[in-house]
């Protein structure tokens, strides 16, 4: 499929853009997603992420990933592919998190993209049932990328979800 996935890396962090596009595509492939659906993956610094986290979640601290699902257009636009939304990833935060947990940064960033893309598709981890459903979809996507699902629990933190 040829999804319209844009990676915005204005701060020029060392990322494997094609791997991140593959991570988002893996999720979209597993769902009934329009072949021309679009989303953006935006890399920010910790200060920028902290600002967004405070503004939208009331939490005055940086985090690893935030998902911003797009609103449905006010009218049906048949020639315009659906835009799913934006993912924000705090590269310094994610880098420190990967180092602390002993995971390859490339895999950790892919996990954040998978996780965030699932949120754009409506998944959540607000109840045990929803979390189980989301973690199963996340595991399937990671498996298709050749990434062990063992990466997920350590990134979740100790009872306090790091993912958003």
MDAnalysis code that builds the backbone (N, CA, C; Angstrom):
import MDAnalysis as mda
import numpy as np

u = mda.Universe.empty(492, n_residues=164, atom_resindex=np.repeat(np.arange(164), 3), trajectory=True)
u.add_TopologyAttr("name", ["N", "CA", "C"] * 164)
u.add_TopologyAttr("resid", np.arange(1, 165))
u.add_TopologyAttr("resname", ["UNK", "UNK", "UNK", "UNK", "UNK", "UNK", "UNK", "UNK", "UNK", "UNK", "UNK", "UNK", "UNK", "UNK", "UNK", "UNK", "UNK", "UNK", "UNK", "UNK", "UNK", "UNK", "UNK", "UNK", "UNK", "UNK", "UNK", "UNK", "UNK", "UNK", "UNK", "UNK", "UNK", "UNK", "UNK", "UNK", "UNK", "UNK", "UNK", "UNK", "UNK", "UNK", "UNK", "UNK", "UNK", "UNK", "UNK", "UNK", "UNK", "UNK", "UNK", "UNK", "UNK", "UNK", "UNK", "UNK", "UNK", "UNK", "UNK", "UNK", "UNK", "UNK", "UNK", "UNK", "UNK", "UNK", "UNK", "UNK", "UNK", "UNK", "UNK", "UNK", "UNK", "UNK", "UNK", "UNK", "UNK", "UNK", "UNK", "UNK", "UNK", "UNK", "UNK", "UNK", "UNK", "UNK", "UNK", "UNK", "UNK", "UNK", "UNK", "UNK", "UNK", "UNK", "UNK", "UNK", "UNK", "UNK", "UNK", "UNK", "UNK", "UNK", "UNK", "UNK", "UNK", "UNK", "UNK", "UNK", "UNK", "UNK", "UNK", "UNK", "UNK", "UNK", "UNK", "UNK", "UNK", "UNK", "UNK", "UNK", "UNK", "UNK", "UNK", "UNK", "UNK", "UNK", "UNK", "UNK", "UNK", "UNK", "UNK", "UNK", "UNK", "UNK", "UNK", "UNK", "UNK", "UNK", "UNK", "UNK", "UNK", "UNK", "UNK", "UNK", "UNK", "UNK", "UNK", "UNK", "UNK", "UNK", "UNK", "UNK", "UNK", "UNK", "UNK", "UNK", "UNK", "UNK", "UNK", "UNK", "UNK", "UNK", "UNK", "UNK"])
u.atoms.positions = np.array([
    [0.851, -1.181, 0.000],
    [0.000, 0.000, 0.000],
    [0.896, 1.243, 0.000],
    [0.351, 2.324, -0.490],
    [1.149, 3.542, -0.499],
    [0.459, 4.609, 0.350],
    [0.596, 4.475, 1.636],
    [0.045, 5.466, 2.557],
    [0.835, 6.760, 2.415],
    [0.225, 7.848, 2.818],
    [0.881, 9.149, 2.770],
    [1.411, 9.469, 4.166],
    [2.599, 8.975, 4.460],
    [3.190, 9.132, 5.785],
    [4.358, 10.091, 5.658],
    [4.250, 11.199, 6.375],
    [5.294, 12.220, 6.345],
    [6.042, 12.204, 7.676],
    [7.362, 12.164, 7.600],
    [8.204, 12.260, 8.790],
    [8.806, 13.659, 8.799],
    [8.555, 14.391, 9.871],
    [9.066, 15.759, 10.011],
    [10.125, 15.742, 11.100],
    [11.338, 16.033, 10.692],
    [12.492, 15.947, 11.583],
    [13.335, 17.218, 11.442],
    [12.715, 18.358, 11.740],
    [13.378, 19.647, 11.571],
    [14.629, 19.790, 12.434],
    [14.691, 19.062, 13.541],
    [15.855, 19.147, 14.427],
    [16.970, 18.191, 13.992],
    [16.725, 17.470, 12.911],
    [17.709, 16.595, 12.272],
    [18.297, 15.537, 13.214],
    [17.394, 14.868, 13.930],
    [17.802, 13.752, 14.777],
    [18.193, 12.574, 13.899],
    [19.038, 11.714, 14.433],
    [19.491, 10.518, 13.698],
    [18.397, 9.456, 13.758],
    [17.577, 9.405, 12.721],
    [16.480, 8.437, 12.665],
    [16.548, 7.670, 11.355],
    [15.930, 6.499, 11.358],
    [15.778, 5.699, 10.148],
    [14.350, 5.929, 9.665],
    [14.176, 6.938, 8.833],
    [12.851, 7.361, 8.394],
    [12.055, 6.227, 7.752],
    [12.704, 5.431, 6.914],
    [11.973, 4.364, 6.224],
    [11.473, 3.306, 7.217],
    [12.218, 3.054, 8.273],
    [11.782, 2.082, 9.287],
    [10.542, 2.602, 10.024],
    [10.491, 3.904, 10.250],
    [9.338, 4.487, 10.936],
    [8.109, 4.474, 10.034],
    [8.302, 4.733, 8.761],
    [7.199, 4.631, 7.797],
    [6.706, 3.185, 7.749],
    [7.643, 2.232, 7.768],
    [7.265, 0.811, 7.791],
    [6.464, 0.473, 9.043],
    [6.842, 1.068, 10.181],
    [6.142, 0.793, 11.436],
    [4.698, 1.282, 11.364],
    [4.492, 2.499, 10.879],
    [3.124, 3.012, 10.741],
    [2.353, 2.190, 9.713],
    [3.013, 1.846, 8.609],
    [2.357, 1.053, 7.557],
    [1.946, -0.320, 8.057],
    [2.756, -0.920, 8.927],
    [2.422, -2.239, 9.472],
    [1.092, -2.202, 10.212],
    [0.888, -1.133, 10.975],
    [-0.384, -0.988, 11.698],
    [-1.528, -0.772, 10.711],
    [-1.321, 0.120, 9.766],
    [-2.390, 0.438, 8.807],
    [-2.737, -0.771, 7.953],
    [-1.727, -1.581, 7.609],
    [-1.964, -2.799, 6.828],
    [-2.854, -3.794, 7.572],
    [-2.752, -3.811, 8.895],
    [-3.496, -4.772, 9.705],
    [-4.947, -4.345, 9.953],
    [-5.283, -3.173, 9.513],
    [-6.630, -2.652, 9.739],
    [-7.257, -2.301, 8.387],
    [-8.520, -2.094, 8.396],
    [-9.230, -1.745, 7.169],
    [-9.025, -0.254, 6.907],
    [-7.796, 0.084, 6.521],
    [-7.419, 1.478, 6.350],
    [-7.322, 1.796, 4.863],
    [-7.886, 2.922, 4.480],
    [-7.821, 3.379, 3.095],
    [-6.358, 3.419, 2.651],
    [-6.087, 2.909, 1.466],
    [-4.722, 2.796, 0.955],
    [-4.017, 4.136, 0.818],
    [-4.770, 5.214, 0.777],
    [-4.154, 6.531, 0.638],
    [-4.230, 7.347, 1.921],
    [-4.499, 6.684, 3.047],
    [-4.572, 7.392, 4.324],
    [-3.242, 8.056, 4.628],
    [-3.324, 9.166, 5.339],
    [-2.117, 9.895, 5.680],
    [-1.983, 10.155, 7.166],
    [-0.746, 10.333, 7.582],
    [-0.428, 10.741, 8.941],
    [0.954, 11.368, 8.936],
    [1.238, 12.114, 9.998],
    [2.551, 12.731, 10.156],
    [3.206, 12.228, 11.427],
    [4.514, 12.043, 11.349],
    [5.331, 11.685, 12.500],
    [6.293, 12.856, 12.689],
    [6.140, 13.566, 13.798],
    [6.899, 14.787, 14.036],
    [7.835, 14.571, 15.227],
    [9.114, 14.837, 15.003],
    [10.101, 14.724, 16.079],
    [10.311, 16.089, 16.712],
    [10.267, 16.107, 18.040],
    [10.433, 17.334, 18.814],
    [11.458, 17.094, 19.923],
    [11.883, 18.182, 20.549],
    [12.771, 18.041, 21.702],
    [11.916, 17.901, 22.968],
    [12.566, 17.658, 24.088],
    [11.824, 17.431, 25.333],
    [11.032, 18.665, 25.766],
    [11.610, 19.868, 25.562],
    [10.901, 21.091, 25.961],
    [9.626, 21.266, 25.142],
    [9.705, 21.010, 23.850],
    [8.519, 21.103, 23.007],
    [7.463, 20.086, 23.399],
    [7.904, 18.879, 23.719],
    [6.967, 17.835, 24.130],
    [6.334, 18.181, 25.473],
    [7.126, 18.715, 26.395],
    [6.588, 19.089, 27.699],
    [5.498, 20.149, 27.538],
    [5.718, 21.101, 26.666],
    [4.735, 22.149, 26.386],
    [3.432, 21.552, 25.856],
    [3.561, 20.621, 24.909],
    [2.367, 19.984, 24.328],
    [1.655, 19.112, 25.362],
    [2.431, 18.396, 26.163],
    [1.855, 17.522, 27.188],
    [1.080, 18.351, 28.221],
    [1.614, 19.513, 28.576],
    [0.930, 20.399, 29.519],
    [-0.339, 20.965, 28.891],
    [-0.222, 21.430, 27.651],
    [-1.364, 22.047, 26.983],
    [-2.521, 21.076, 26.770],
    [-2.199, 19.844, 26.349],
    [-3.269, 18.926, 25.959],
    [-3.621, 17.881, 27.004],
    [-2.730, 17.630, 27.953],
    [-3.032, 16.607, 28.956],
    [-2.930, 17.128, 30.385],
    [-2.486, 18.368, 30.533],
    [-2.360, 18.944, 31.865],
    [-1.208, 18.374, 32.665],
    [-0.243, 17.751, 31.981],
    [0.909, 17.141, 32.654],
    [2.146, 17.948, 32.292],
    [2.767, 18.557, 33.295],
    [3.912, 19.434, 33.071],
    [5.219, 18.640, 33.095],
    [5.363, 17.754, 32.111],
    [6.563, 16.924, 31.982],
    [6.615, 16.407, 30.554],
    [7.814, 16.133, 30.066],
    [7.886, 15.519, 28.733],
    [7.409, 14.077, 28.798],
    [7.137, 13.514, 27.658],
    [6.762, 12.104, 27.534],
    [7.330, 11.599, 26.217],
    [7.150, 10.331, 25.929],
    [7.763, 9.769, 24.727],
    [6.966, 10.042, 23.458],
    [5.654, 9.825, 23.490],
    [4.842, 9.984, 22.285],
    [3.465, 10.530, 22.648],
    [2.972, 11.426, 21.819],
    [1.607, 11.920, 21.916],
    [0.939, 11.710, 20.561],
    [-0.319, 11.347, 20.598],
    [-1.097, 11.118, 19.373],
    [-2.212, 12.140, 19.294],
    [-2.364, 12.717, 18.114],
    [-3.406, 13.701, 17.882],
    [-4.244, 13.260, 16.685],
    [-5.320, 12.494, 16.937],
    [-6.179, 12.066, 15.833],
    [-6.800, 13.279, 15.141],
    [-6.908, 13.191, 13.838],
    [-7.522, 14.269, 13.059],
    [-9.032, 14.240, 13.230],
    [-9.610, 15.407, 13.208],
    [-11.061, 15.498, 13.207],
    [-11.583, 15.068, 11.840],
    [-12.766, 14.536, 11.837],
    [-13.397, 14.199, 10.551],
    [-13.694, 15.499, 9.808],
    [-13.510, 15.499, 8.500],
    [-13.824, 16.725, 7.755],
    [-15.306, 17.049, 7.871],
    [-15.660, 18.338, 7.832],
    [-17.066, 18.722, 8.008],
    [-17.964, 18.243, 6.870],
    [-17.377, 17.987, 5.708],
    [-18.141, 17.463, 4.577],
    [-17.354, 16.326, 3.948],
    [-18.059, 15.450, 3.256],
    [-17.388, 14.348, 2.582],
    [-16.643, 14.884, 1.363],
    [-15.338, 14.653, 1.338],
    [-14.516, 15.092, 0.215],
    [-14.008, 13.846, -0.496],
    [-14.716, 13.410, -1.527],
    [-14.413, 12.116, -2.147],
    [-13.019, 11.999, -2.758],
    [-12.430, 13.087, -3.204],
    [-11.123, 13.004, -3.843],
    [-9.965, 13.251, -2.880],
    [-10.273, 13.476, -1.613],
    [-9.239, 13.761, -0.624],
    [-9.060, 12.530, 0.256],
    [-7.829, 11.973, 0.283],
    [-7.611, 10.796, 1.125],
    [-7.761, 11.146, 2.606],
    [-8.179, 10.185, 3.404],
    [-8.375, 10.460, 4.835],
    [-7.044, 10.758, 5.537],
    [-7.055, 11.809, 6.339],
    [-5.887, 12.150, 7.150],
    [-6.158, 11.656, 8.563],
    [-5.298, 10.785, 9.069],
    [-5.530, 10.153, 10.367],
    [-5.111, 11.012, 11.541],
    [-4.030, 11.786, 11.382],
    [-3.588, 12.639, 12.470],
    [-2.079, 12.723, 12.554],
    [-1.626, 13.188, 13.717],
    [-0.204, 13.445, 13.929],
    [0.306, 12.693, 15.149],
    [1.544, 12.229, 15.021],
    [2.269, 11.656, 16.155],
    [3.413, 12.602, 16.490],
    [3.587, 12.914, 17.757],
    [4.741, 13.678, 18.209],
    [5.611, 12.750, 19.025],
    [6.888, 12.718, 18.706],
    [7.835, 11.883, 19.442],
    [8.950, 12.775, 19.960],
    [9.203, 12.701, 21.255],
    [10.306, 13.442, 21.871],
    [11.571, 12.591, 21.735],
    [12.391, 12.948, 20.769],
    [13.581, 12.155, 20.477],
    [14.530, 12.030, 21.683],
    [14.873, 13.121, 22.382],
    [15.781, 12.961, 23.538],
    [15.184, 12.053, 24.624],
    [13.901, 12.213, 24.885],
    [13.222, 11.387, 25.887],
    [13.249, 9.922, 25.468],
    [12.899, 9.670, 24.200],
    [12.870, 8.297, 23.685],
    [14.263, 7.683, 23.677],
    [15.268, 8.486, 23.365],
    [16.649, 8.000, 23.359],
    [17.084, 7.584, 24.766],
    [16.793, 8.424, 25.749],
    [17.148, 8.106, 27.143],
    [16.377, 6.879, 27.628],
    [15.122, 6.783, 27.243],
    [14.283, 5.649, 27.634],
    [14.842, 4.345, 27.056],
    [15.214, 4.363, 25.789],
    [15.773, 3.167, 25.144],
    [17.081, 2.760, 25.813],
    [17.931, 3.732, 26.102],
    [19.215, 3.431, 26.757],
    [18.986, 2.856, 28.152],
    [18.068, 3.453, 28.896],
    [17.768, 2.986, 30.256],
    [17.252, 1.553, 30.256],
    [16.427, 1.214, 29.255],
    [15.825, -0.118, 29.190],
    [16.696, -1.126, 28.442],
    [17.762, -0.662, 27.812],
    [18.660, -1.564, 27.090],
    [18.100, -2.029, 25.754],
    [17.282, -1.196, 25.122],
    [16.686, -1.523, 23.825],
    [17.348, -0.709, 22.726],
    [17.379, -1.265, 21.537],
    [17.885, -0.524, 20.389],
    [16.963, 0.664, 20.136],
    [17.539, 1.831, 19.916],
    [16.744, 3.030, 19.681],
    [15.840, 2.850, 18.469],
    [16.340, 2.234, 17.440],
    [15.551, 2.013, 16.212],
    [14.265, 1.244, 16.534],
    [14.369, 0.195, 17.361],
    [13.192, -0.585, 17.752],
    [12.270, 0.217, 18.660],
    [12.856, 0.975, 19.582],
    [12.045, 1.777, 20.500],
    [11.248, 2.837, 19.751],
    [11.871, 3.485, 18.774],
    [11.146, 4.484, 17.978],
    [10.043, 3.825, 17.158],
    [10.314, 2.647, 16.614],
    [9.279, 1.917, 15.867],
    [8.105, 1.571, 16.784],
    [8.397, 1.157, 18.004],
    [7.339, 0.857, 18.967],
    [6.482, 2.102, 19.221],
    [7.112, 3.247, 19.398],
    [6.362, 4.471, 19.652],
    [5.467, 4.824, 18.459],
    [5.963, 4.604, 17.253],
    [5.156, 4.860, 16.055],
    [3.988, 3.877, 15.988],
    [4.247, 2.610, 16.251],
    [3.173, 1.606, 16.256],
    [2.119, 1.988, 17.291],
    [2.573, 2.286, 18.488],
    [1.662, 2.625, 19.579],
    [0.828, 3.862, 19.230],
    [1.509, 4.893, 18.759],
    [0.808, 6.125, 18.413],
    [-0.161, 5.945, 17.264],
    [0.223, 5.160, 16.268],
    [-0.660, 4.918, 15.120],
    [-1.916, 4.175, 15.566],
    [-1.763, 3.240, 16.483],
    [-2.941, 2.556, 17.022],
    [-3.885, 3.548, 17.693],
    [-3.323, 4.509, 18.422],
    [-4.183, 5.549, 19.016],
    [-4.917, 6.333, 17.930],
    [-4.231, 6.645, 16.834],
    [-4.885, 7.376, 15.745],
    [-6.058, 6.590, 15.167],
    [-5.975, 5.260, 15.253],
    [-7.048, 4.399, 14.747],
    [-8.136, 4.144, 15.788],
    [-7.996, 4.765, 16.965],
    [-9.047, 4.666, 17.976],
    [-8.770, 3.730, 19.135],
    [-7.626, 3.073, 19.140],
    [-7.283, 2.199, 20.267],
    [-6.936, 3.044, 21.487],
    [-7.135, 2.440, 22.657],
    [-6.738, 3.091, 23.903],
    [-6.375, 2.019, 24.917],
    [-5.747, 2.441, 25.995],
    [-5.370, 1.512, 27.062],
    [-5.885, 2.022, 28.390],
    [-7.121, 2.560, 28.365],
    [-7.743, 3.154, 29.540],
    [-8.455, 2.142, 30.430],
    [-8.711, 0.939, 29.933],
    [-9.307, -0.126, 30.739],
    [-8.506, -1.395, 30.474],
    [-8.584, -2.372, 31.360],
    [-7.863, -3.631, 31.104],
    [-8.266, -4.284, 29.778],
    [-9.544, -4.219, 29.422],
    [-10.014, -4.829, 28.176],
    [-9.441, -4.094, 26.964],
    [-9.506, -2.766, 27.001],
    [-8.967, -1.973, 25.897],
    [-7.463, -2.155, 25.773],
    [-6.794, -2.215, 26.915],
    [-5.347, -2.398, 26.904],
    [-4.992, -3.753, 26.280],
    [-5.720, -4.794, 26.649],
    [-5.448, -6.122, 26.092],
    [-5.622, -6.115, 24.583],
    [-6.674, -5.461, 24.094],
    [-6.921, -5.384, 22.655],
    [-5.809, -4.582, 21.959],
    [-5.433, -3.458, 22.568],
    [-4.395, -2.622, 21.960],
    [-3.041, -3.318, 21.969],
    [-2.713, -3.976, 23.082],
    [-1.416, -4.656, 23.180],
    [-1.340, -5.824, 22.192],
    [-2.459, -6.490, 21.940],
    [-2.465, -7.575, 20.949],
    [-2.200, -7.018, 19.557],
    [-2.853, -5.915, 19.201],
    [-2.626, -5.293, 17.894],
    [-1.192, -4.782, 17.792],
    [-0.690, -4.236, 18.882],
    [0.683, -3.729, 18.929],
    [1.675, -4.869, 18.724],
    [1.421, -5.992, 19.395],
    [2.305, -7.150, 19.262],
    [2.317, -7.675, 17.834],
    [1.145, -7.713, 17.197],
    [1.074, -8.166, 15.801],
    [1.902, -7.270, 14.891],
    [1.784, -5.970, 15.073],
    [2.543, -5.037, 14.239],
    [4.039, -5.179, 14.491],
    [4.422, -5.278, 15.756],
    [5.848, -5.433, 16.080],
    [6.403, -6.716, 15.475],
    [5.631, -7.791, 15.575],
    [6.062, -9.073, 15.019],
    [6.306, -8.952, 13.518],
    [5.418, -8.243, 12.817],
    [5.583, -8.081, 11.371],
    [6.833, -7.280, 11.031],
    [7.331, -6.502, 11.997],
    [8.544, -5.703, 11.808],
    [9.795, -6.432, 12.301],
    [9.594, -7.630, 12.865],
    [10.717, -8.383, 13.393],
    [11.207, -7.869, 14.736],
    [10.315, -7.214, 15.484],
    [10.659, -6.670, 16.802],
    [9.938, -7.485, 17.861],
    [10.674, -7.920, 18.852],
    [10.089, -8.714, 19.926],
    [9.128, -7.871, 20.757],
    [8.004, -8.455, 21.115],
    [7.041, -7.776, 21.982],
    [7.582, -7.601, 23.392],
    [8.694, -8.252, 23.702],
    [9.312, -8.088, 25.017],
    [9.768, -6.653, 25.255],
    [9.864, -5.883, 24.196],
    [10.244, -4.476, 24.329],
    [9.137, -3.663, 25.003],
    [7.900, -4.099, 24.929],
    [6.761, -3.307, 25.388],
    [6.682, -3.165, 26.906],
    [6.659, -4.223, 27.701],
    [6.469, -4.019, 29.140],
    [7.493, -3.092, 29.796],
    [8.781, -3.203, 29.479],
    [9.708, -2.279, 30.125],
    [9.458, -0.820, 29.766],
    [9.020, -0.556, 28.550],
    [8.759, 0.824, 28.158],
    [7.498, 1.357, 28.813],
    [6.641, 0.459, 29.274],
    [5.397, 0.891, 29.895],
    [5.653, 1.530, 31.250],
    [6.775, 1.258, 31.848],
    [7.070, 1.824, 33.156],
    [6.539, 0.936, 34.266],
    [6.674, 1.388, 35.472],
    [6.253, 0.592, 36.615],
    [4.879, 1.064, 37.107],
    [3.865, 0.632, 36.371],
    [2.499, 0.947, 36.750],
    [2.021, 2.289, 36.226],
    [2.933, 3.141, 35.798],
    [2.554, 4.473, 35.308],
    [2.863, 4.508, 33.820],
    [1.838, 4.395, 32.994],
    [2.042, 4.331, 31.548],
    [2.879, 5.483, 31.051],
    [3.912, 5.172, 30.278],
    [4.718, 6.180, 29.618],
    [4.034, 6.594, 28.314],
    [3.374, 5.626, 27.677],
    [2.716, 5.902, 26.403],
    [1.542, 6.821, 26.607],
    [1.257, 7.611, 25.588],
    [0.085, 8.487, 25.682],
    [-0.793, 8.350, 24.488],
])
